[in-house]
Amino acid sequence: MDLDDLQHYESYRDRVSTVDEKGGRNWVYALKPHGAFYNKRILLTILYLIVFFSLPFIKVNGMPFVQFNIPEGKFILFSKIFWPQDFYIFAIAMITFVIFIALFTVIYGRLFCGWVCPQTIFMEMIFRPIEWLIEGNPAEQKQLNNGKWSFKKMGKKLLKHLIFLVISFVIANTFLAYIFGVSRLYKIIEEPISNHVALFFGVIVFTLLFYLVFAFVREIVCTTICPYGRLQGVLFDQDTMLVAYDYKRGEERGKFKKNETRTHGDCIDCHQCVNVCPTGIDIRNGTQLDCVNCTACIDACDFMMEKVNLSKGLIRYASENGIAEGKKLTFTPKIKAYSALLVVLLCVLTALLVTRKQIDAHITRTGGQLYQELPDNKISNLYNAKIINKSNKDIPIEMKLEGINGEVKLIGKSELHLKEETVNEVTFFIVLDKNIVKEHSKKIVVGLYENGKKIGTVKTKFLGPFI
C-alpha cells in the first residue's frame, strides 16, 4: 500500500463526521431507512410511546404506578412510596443499575442507544420522519436550506417547527407528570396560572429544551453530550456485539458493473450506509464512538446487496473476533464476574424492596430529662418519637411494650393516628414498676400495632435510679 492509499484509509481518524475543517457544524441530512430492522424499530417505537405516555396516568390503589418527585424527595415505584429515609435502597439500586449498564454494554454494545434511548426514539422515529414528510428527502432538504427565503420555504419551516413545538410541549408535560403527577398538571389547566407559576414556568422551559434538542442539537447529544457514548472505549472489547462492517468480505471496494465478473470485495462503494446514518459516520471505517447501533446501515446495505445479487450481512451485528476469526459471542471471565455481581445485587435489592416497611419509627428519650418517680412505686421516662407513614392513607397506631409489663401514655391525645405521607411527631411517657428496673439504663422494646397487628418494633432505653 503506497502513501496515498495509507492516507486515504487513515483519514477518517483525523476528523469528526459532524464537524467541518473550520470547526463548524456539518448538518446531517440522513436518508430514510427501509428494511427488516427499521420495521422492528417501528413496532418497538409504538410500544415505547404507549408505555411512555400512559405510565403517569396509571394508578394502583389510588397511588401512581411510577413517580419521581425529586424536589420533594418522594419516589414512587410500582405504587410504593420511597422517601429520603429509604436512600440506602436507592443507593443499592443505583449501584445495580451501573453494574447492569457495564454488563449490558460489554455484551451488547450500544444496543440500548439504537433501540430504546428516548433521544433516538423521538429523533429518528418521530421528529425526523416529520421533517421528511414536510421538507422531503435529504437532497430536497439541503436545497431548501441553502435556497433563498420564499413563501414556500417560510411555510414549510413554520409548519415543521410549529409541529416540533407541539410535540415538545406534549413530551414536556409527560416528563413533568413523572415528577409531580398528573393531578398537579391538571390544576394548571383548571386553576389560574398565577397559582402555579413555578410549575407553568417549568412546562415552558422543558418544552423549549426538548424543542431545541430535537430541532437543532440532534445527534450532538449522542456524539458529544451523552456520557454513555464516552464509556464505550472503556467497556468494549473484542467480543462485544456491534453493528460492524465485514472488512474481510468487503475489501477491496469496487463499483458494481453489470455482467462483469467481480474481482473486488463485496462492498460496491455505494455509500448508502453513510447516507442513512443519523450521525453521519462511515461504518466501514470501523467501530466509532459516534455509532449508536441504530441498524439503519444494515438495512441499507442488505437492500443494495439484494439488488446486485450478493449475500446480505456485509454490515451486521457481530464482534471484532466474530469478523476477524469467525468466533461467536462467548462469555468471557469479565462477563461472568459482572453477571455474578449483578445477580447478588439484584437479590439484595429484591429482598430490601420486599421487606421494606410502610412505617418507620425512631424513639429517643427527651434530652435533659431524668426519670420521674411516681406514686405506687412506679418510674416514668419522657420520650419523643418520629414515626414516618410512607403510605397514602392515615393509619391508626397503638404503642405497646414488648416482653415487659408497663404502660405507654400519650401526651395531649388519647389515640395516635399517623397522617399519610408525612413525619408524625409524638411525645409520650413510658411507665414501669420500680422493681422491674434493675439497672440504671435498661433496654426496652416498643411495639407498633395497627388494628391489633404488629407492624414494627423500636428499641430504646429506660433510665432508672443508680443501684
C-alpha positions as MATLAB code, in Angstrom:
seq = 'MDLDDLQHYESYRDRVSTVDEKGGRNWVYALKPHGAFYNKRILLTILYLIVFFSLPFIKVNGMPFVQFNIPEGKFILFSKIFWPQDFYIFAIAMITFVIFIALFTVIYGRLFCGWVCPQTIFMEMIFRPIEWLIEGNPAEQKQLNNGKWSFKKMGKKLLKHLIFLVISFVIANTFLAYIFGVSRLYKIIEEPISNHVALFFGVIVFTLLFYLVFAFVREIVCTTICPYGRLQGVLFDQDTMLVAYDYKRGEERGKFKKNETRTHGDCIDCHQCVNVCPTGIDIRNGTQLDCVNCTACIDACDFMMEKVNLSKGLIRYASENGIAEGKKLTFTPKIKAYSALLVVLLCVLTALLVTRKQIDAHITRTGGQLYQELPDNKISNLYNAKIINKSNKDIPIEMKLEGINGEVKLIGKSELHLKEETVNEVTFFIVLDKNIVKEHSKKIVVGLYENGKKIGTVKTKFLGPFI';
ca = [
       0.000    0.000    0.000;
       1.517    3.339   -1.056;
       1.426    6.599    0.895;
      -1.692    7.917   -0.874;
      -3.644    4.753   -0.074;
      -2.468    4.857    3.531;
      -3.602    8.458    3.903;
      -6.957    7.513    2.357;
      -7.568    4.686    4.810;
      -6.371    6.644    7.826;
      -8.054    9.985    7.010;
     -11.207    9.220    8.968;
      -9.204    9.213   12.180;
      -8.391   12.898   11.722;
     -11.921   14.254   11.626;
     -15.354   14.096   13.206;
     -18.259   13.449   10.869;
     -20.348   16.326   12.233;
     -17.543   18.927   12.214;
     -16.034   20.544    9.111;
     -12.399   21.537    8.590;
     -13.038   25.011   10.036;
     -14.691   23.641   13.171;
     -18.227   24.452   12.048;
     -21.269   22.200   12.173;
     -21.778   19.622    9.423;
     -25.544   19.280    9.295;
     -26.564   15.648    8.864;
     -29.162   15.024    6.157;
     -29.991   11.378    6.795;
     -31.806    9.297    4.198;
     -34.906    7.465    5.399;
     -34.052    3.794    6.044;
     -36.174    0.863    4.896;
     -35.877   -2.772    5.833;
     -36.451   -5.509    8.375;
     -34.642   -3.798   11.247;
     -36.389   -0.479   10.638;
     -39.778   -2.231   10.665;
     -38.917   -3.814   14.008;
     -37.888   -0.420   15.347;
     -41.252    0.996   14.269;
     -43.080   -1.707   16.259;
     -40.834   -1.121   19.277;
     -41.416    2.639   18.986;
     -45.192    2.150   19.087;
     -44.860    0.035   22.234;
     -42.414    2.523   23.748;
     -44.695    5.513   23.124;
     -47.707    3.706   24.590;
     -45.750    2.917   27.755;
     -44.103    6.357   27.998;
     -47.294    8.390   27.640;
     -49.570    6.073   29.672;
     -47.442    5.324   32.766;
     -48.130    8.664   34.541;
     -51.885    8.007   34.253;
     -51.755    4.501   35.748;
     -52.705    4.247   39.418;
     -52.860    1.244   41.752;
     -54.888    1.613   44.945;
     -55.001    5.358   44.385;
     -51.208    5.618   44.041;
     -49.340    6.500   40.826;
     -47.573    3.458   39.417;
     -44.395    5.499   38.844;
     -43.395    8.961   40.053;
     -40.033   10.640   40.651;
     -40.753   13.766   42.673;
     -37.174   14.961   43.070;
     -37.967   18.412   44.597;
     -39.953   16.799   47.441;
     -37.692   13.757   47.757;
     -40.615   11.444   47.063;
     -40.265    8.493   44.722;
     -42.976    6.022   43.783;
     -42.104    2.754   42.096;
     -44.684    0.023   41.484;
     -47.087    2.146   43.603;
     -44.795    2.012   46.650;
     -43.540    5.293   48.121;
     -39.828    5.727   48.788;
     -38.646    8.656   50.917;
     -35.149   10.019   51.694;
     -35.118    7.619   54.657;
     -35.010    4.811   52.068;
     -31.862    6.226   50.479;
     -29.908    3.047   51.198;
     -32.292    1.179   48.875;
     -31.820    3.893   46.247;
     -28.034    3.623   46.594;
     -28.106   -0.137   46.074;
     -30.467    0.320   43.119;
     -28.053    2.832   41.529;
     -25.084    0.504   42.032;
     -27.113   -2.308   40.469;
     -28.023   -0.040   37.559;
     -24.377    0.955   36.944;
     -23.266   -2.687   37.002;
     -26.115   -3.569   34.651;
     -25.054   -0.809   32.240;
     -21.478   -2.080   32.287;
     -22.508   -5.711   31.824;
     -25.008   -4.914   29.082;
     -22.517   -2.729   27.213;
     -19.732   -5.310   27.427;
     -22.012   -7.884   25.789;
     -24.296   -5.885   23.503;
     -22.512   -2.559   22.975;
     -24.808    0.400   22.304;
     -27.899   -1.692   21.645;
     -29.738    0.499   24.174;
     -28.838    3.665   22.241;
     -30.223    2.445   18.949;
     -33.377    0.735   20.155;
     -34.555    2.139   23.494;
     -32.917    5.510   24.214;
     -35.570    8.289   24.271;
     -33.269   10.601   22.306;
     -33.012    8.101   19.438;
     -36.665    7.067   19.585;
     -38.036   10.604   19.377;
     -35.392   11.972   16.983;
     -35.264    9.148   14.441;
     -38.789    7.762   14.702;
     -40.850   10.931   15.351;
     -39.130   14.218   14.523;
     -37.042   13.181   11.524;
     -39.961   11.401    9.752;
     -41.995   14.604   10.180;
     -39.114   16.503    8.603;
     -39.002   14.034    5.682;
     -42.751   14.412    5.235;
     -42.695   18.234    5.149;
     -39.328   19.095    3.615;
     -38.683   16.000    1.503;
     -35.646   13.752    1.132;
     -32.120   14.857    2.155;
     -31.352   16.420   -1.240;
     -34.578   18.430   -1.124;
     -33.912   19.467    2.478;
     -30.415   20.654    1.622;
     -31.694   22.569   -1.402;
     -34.417   24.163    0.733;
     -31.988   25.215    3.475;
     -29.454   26.650    1.011;
     -32.076   28.385   -1.133;
     -33.411   31.907   -0.801;
     -36.302   32.659    1.501;
     -39.694   32.412   -0.190;
     -43.308   31.903    0.883;
     -42.922   28.184    0.178;
     -39.800   27.913    2.307;
     -41.311   30.002    5.095;
     -44.475   27.893    5.032;
     -42.584   24.601    5.297;
     -40.272   25.847    8.024;
     -43.117   27.373   10.010;
     -45.215   24.207    9.762;
     -42.311   21.949   10.750;
     -41.215   23.993   13.740;
     -44.799   24.507   14.901;
     -45.330   20.729   14.919;
     -41.984   20.283   16.676;
     -43.072   22.743   19.377;
     -46.429   20.990   19.880;
     -44.779   17.583   20.230;
     -42.138   19.053   22.567;
     -44.949   20.560   24.666;
     -46.608   17.133   24.971;
     -43.297   15.489   25.898;
     -42.570   18.223   28.473;
     -45.963   17.768   30.134;
     -45.490   13.999   30.232;
     -41.995   14.438   31.650;
     -43.300   16.701   34.428;
     -46.152   14.253   35.071;
     -43.494   11.714   36.010;
     -42.159   14.232   38.561;
     -45.220   15.962   40.031;
     -48.071   13.672   38.994;
     -50.930   14.105   36.547;
     -53.256   15.711   39.107;
     -50.942   18.687   39.650;
     -50.668   19.259   35.900;
     -54.455   19.238   35.649;
     -54.543   22.070   38.174;
     -52.594   24.302   35.783;
     -55.414   23.877   33.291;
     -58.289   24.164   35.775;
     -56.914   26.921   38.025;
     -55.394   30.344   37.285;
     -51.790   30.196   36.137;
     -50.891   32.643   38.918;
     -51.488   29.818   41.408;
     -48.883   27.611   39.732;
     -46.301   29.997   38.299;
     -43.311   27.753   39.057;
     -44.859   24.638   37.512;
     -46.098   26.565   34.475;
     -42.616   28.042   34.029;
     -41.211   24.504   34.232;
     -43.510   23.358   31.408;
     -42.326   26.233   29.195;
     -38.634   25.641   29.982;
     -38.805   21.901   29.283;
     -40.830   22.488   26.118;
     -38.150   24.823   24.766;
     -35.400   22.451   25.916;
     -36.881   19.460   24.078;
     -37.604   21.630   21.033;
     -34.002   22.870   20.850;
     -32.638   19.339   21.262;
     -34.763   17.757   18.533;
     -34.831   20.709   16.141;
     -31.209   21.842   16.332;
     -28.881   19.906   18.671;
     -29.907   16.444   17.425;
     -27.046   13.946   17.010;
     -24.706   16.172   19.067;
     -26.480   14.760   22.128;
     -25.268   11.264   21.186;
     -21.826   12.168   19.866;
     -20.758   14.772   22.424;
     -23.147   15.383   25.334;
     -24.242   11.904   26.443;
     -21.640   10.303   28.758;
     -22.748    6.784   27.852;
     -21.110    7.000   24.425;
     -17.833    8.073   26.042;
     -17.837    4.868   28.128;
     -17.616    2.665   25.067;
     -13.851    2.904   24.796;
     -13.555    1.548   28.328;
     -16.229   -1.146   28.213;
     -15.903   -2.525   24.687;
     -13.659   -5.486   23.986;
     -13.062   -7.834   21.064;
     -16.145   -9.908   21.946;
     -18.643   -7.037   22.278;
     -21.534   -7.244   19.840;
     -21.533   -4.278   17.465;
     -23.019   -3.071   14.227;
     -19.931   -3.863   12.192;
     -18.701   -3.917    8.618;
     -17.193   -7.234    7.460;
     -13.981   -5.838    6.029;
     -12.611   -9.297    5.233;
     -15.501   -9.858    2.878;
     -15.976   -6.281    1.664;
     -12.436   -5.174    0.782;
     -11.112   -4.169   -1.667;
     -14.072   -1.995   -2.549;
     -15.163   -1.526   -6.119;
     -18.129   -0.202   -8.066;
     -20.616   -2.788   -9.298;
     -20.699   -3.386  -13.035;
     -23.427   -5.471  -14.571;
     -22.442   -8.609  -16.490;
     -18.857   -8.384  -15.275;
     -17.036  -10.986  -13.202;
     -16.374   -9.328   -9.846;
     -12.732   -9.271   -8.742;
     -13.201   -6.844   -5.830;
     -14.699   -7.402   -2.403;
     -18.475   -7.371   -1.907;
     -18.599   -3.666   -0.956;
     -19.774   -1.826   -4.085;
     -18.896    1.560   -2.548;
     -22.457    2.878   -2.991;
     -22.266    4.991    0.202;
     -25.853    4.101    1.140;
     -24.677    3.069    4.618;
     -23.289    6.587    5.029;
     -26.346    8.310    3.572;
     -28.760    6.740    6.089;
     -26.544    7.200    9.169;
     -28.151    9.673   11.620;
     -24.706   10.674   12.944;
     -23.074   10.920    9.523;
     -20.337    8.310   10.011;
     -18.966    5.701    7.622;
     -19.393    2.358    9.376;
     -16.768    0.877    7.043;
     -14.116    2.814    8.957;
     -14.594    0.521   11.930;
     -16.051    0.923   15.409;
     -16.602    4.589   16.245;
     -17.922    6.396   19.306;
     -20.445    8.222   17.116;
     -22.223    4.994   16.124;
     -25.477    4.498   18.059;
     -26.155    0.999   16.650;
     -29.449    2.063   15.077;
     -29.091   -0.600   12.290;
     -30.041    1.859    9.509;
     -26.790    0.968    7.714;
     -27.618   -2.749    7.958;
     -30.954   -2.245    6.205;
     -29.376   -0.017    3.532;
     -26.542   -2.456    2.846;
     -28.826   -5.506    2.759;
     -31.057   -3.720    0.249;
     -28.108   -2.983   -2.063;
     -26.716   -6.491   -1.708;
     -30.044   -7.907   -2.836;
     -30.073   -5.546   -5.820;
     -26.689   -6.820   -7.058;
     -27.352  -10.468   -6.145;
     -24.758  -10.650   -3.366;
     -25.225  -12.173    0.072;
     -26.692   -9.960    2.781;
     -24.866   -9.364    6.044;
     -21.906   -7.360    4.785;
     -22.856   -4.987    7.615;
     -24.377   -6.901   10.524;
     -24.398   -7.458   14.262;
     -21.046   -9.069   15.055;
     -17.996   -8.773   17.294;
     -14.453   -7.898   16.258;
     -13.421  -11.502   16.866;
     -16.501  -12.700   15.037;
     -15.347  -10.926   11.884;
     -11.584  -11.383   12.210;
     -11.546  -15.006   13.388;
     -15.052  -16.319   12.854;
     -15.671  -16.579   16.598;
     -19.155  -16.488   18.098;
     -20.135  -14.357   21.080;
     -18.803  -16.090   24.204;
     -18.981  -15.410   27.943;
     -15.589  -14.123   28.987;
     -14.379  -14.132   32.626;
     -15.183  -10.393   32.796;
     -18.774  -11.006   31.686;
     -19.140  -13.852   34.210;
     -17.815  -11.631   37.021;
     -20.232   -8.826   36.113;
     -23.086  -11.315   35.911;
     -22.340  -12.820   39.330;
     -22.128   -9.382   40.951;
     -25.335   -8.287   39.242;
     -27.231  -11.362   40.469;
     -26.084  -10.728   44.051;
     -27.091   -7.066   43.895;
     -30.474   -7.907   42.373;
     -31.137  -10.427   45.165;
     -30.201   -7.879   47.838;
     -32.307   -5.177   46.163;
     -35.309   -7.518   45.839;
     -35.036   -8.524   49.498;
     -34.912   -4.862   50.589;
     -37.948   -3.986   48.466;
     -39.978   -6.955   49.725;
     -39.130   -6.433   53.405;
     -39.440   -2.638   53.271;
     -41.938   -1.375   55.861;
     -44.607    1.263   55.366;
     -43.934    2.606   58.877;
     -40.519    3.757   60.054;
     -40.113    4.945   63.641;
     -37.346    6.475   65.765;
     -37.798    6.833   69.539;
     -35.410    8.817   71.743;
     -35.535    9.934   75.339;
     -36.208   13.647   75.728;
     -32.895   15.426   76.193;
     -32.052   16.826   79.622;
     -34.715   14.737   81.376;
     -34.031   12.100   84.047;
     -36.510    9.557   85.300;
     -39.507   10.659   87.385;
     -40.641    8.777   90.453;
     -44.416    8.288   90.668;
     -46.780    7.028   93.344;
     -47.389    3.283   93.649;
     -43.653    2.559   93.321;
     -43.503    3.446   89.610;
     -40.938    5.249   87.422;
     -41.529    7.131   84.162;
     -39.349    8.405   81.315;
     -40.327   11.043   78.747;
     -39.820   10.194   75.049;
     -40.054   11.839   71.664;
     -40.883    9.744   68.633;
     -40.755   10.452   64.917;
     -42.953    7.988   63.071;
     -42.909    8.146   59.266;
     -46.025    6.992   57.465;
     -44.864    6.135   53.935;
     -48.302    5.054   52.728;
     -51.026    7.191   51.120;
     -53.557    6.680   53.908;
     -53.946    7.602   57.579;
     -53.054    4.720   59.888;
     -54.279    4.264   63.499;
     -51.323    3.188   65.649;
     -51.064    1.774   69.163;
     -47.764    1.551   71.032;
     -47.156   -1.323   73.465;
     -44.167   -2.514   75.449;
     -42.779   -5.854   74.313;
     -41.793   -8.557   76.849;
     -42.205   -6.351   79.884;
     -45.054   -5.049   81.989;
     -45.530   -1.333   81.653;
     -47.637    1.426   80.160;
     -47.326    3.921   77.304;
     -49.098    7.230   77.993;
     -49.537    9.704   75.141;
     -49.307   13.435   75.884;
     -52.044   15.661   74.501;
     -54.008   12.911   72.742;
     -55.854    9.733   73.594;
     -55.250    7.964   70.276;
     -52.475    8.075   67.724;
     -53.338    8.466   64.038;
     -50.431    8.746   61.599;
     -51.121   11.153   58.785;
     -50.407    9.919   55.284;
     -47.056   10.547   53.616;
     -45.598   12.567   56.461;
     -43.408   12.502   59.560;
     -45.567   12.343   62.691;
     -44.021   13.641   65.922;
     -45.279   12.134   69.173;
     -44.426   12.808   72.829;
     -45.247   10.172   75.457;
     -44.315    8.645   78.814;
     -43.276    5.061   79.449;
     -44.173    3.958   82.952;
     -42.588    0.876   84.616;
     -42.723   -0.649   88.085;
     -39.655    0.366   90.068;
     -38.814   -3.222   90.970;
     -38.522   -4.097   87.233;
     -35.731   -1.578   86.669;
     -32.709   -3.490   87.937;
     -30.050   -1.300   86.271;
     -29.537    2.396   85.601;
     -30.074    2.017   81.830;
     -32.445   -0.718   80.734;
     -33.048   -1.722   77.120;
     -36.719   -1.903   76.189;
     -38.663   -2.601   73.001;
     -41.761   -0.680   71.894;
     -44.124   -2.462   69.509;
     -46.219   -0.622   66.909;
     -49.653   -2.106   66.225;
     -52.223   -1.352   63.529;
     -55.683   -2.707   64.392;
     -54.124   -5.252   66.724;
     -51.484   -6.403   64.203;
     -47.836   -5.767   64.931;
     -46.241   -3.795   62.094;
     -42.897   -2.934   63.655;
     -40.732   -2.630   66.738;
     -38.364    0.072   68.004;
     -35.589   -0.290   70.565;
     -34.829    2.417   73.131;
     -33.501    2.811   76.666;
     -35.214    3.424   80.006;
     -33.307    5.235   82.763;
     -33.794    4.326   86.408;
     -32.047    5.134   89.715;
     -28.443    4.068   90.317;
     -28.317    0.757   92.104;
];
